[in-house]
């Protein structure tokens, strides 16, 4: 990989992307089907935001753009 990334990092990166996709799908479904379930929506949004920050930090640490 031109940036010196290890295969383990790529696997972790892919798993994080998959989890973000899954949570985004769950969030959209919840917002559509149960818009009144504010507590659950906020928990999912917080979890999603945490994963996105973790992914961004990881990409910065490994020099990906």
Secondary structure, 3 states (H helix, E strand, C coil): CCCCCCHHHHHHHHHHHHHHHHHHHHHHHHHHHCCCCHHHHHHHHHHHHHHHHHHHHHHHHCCCC
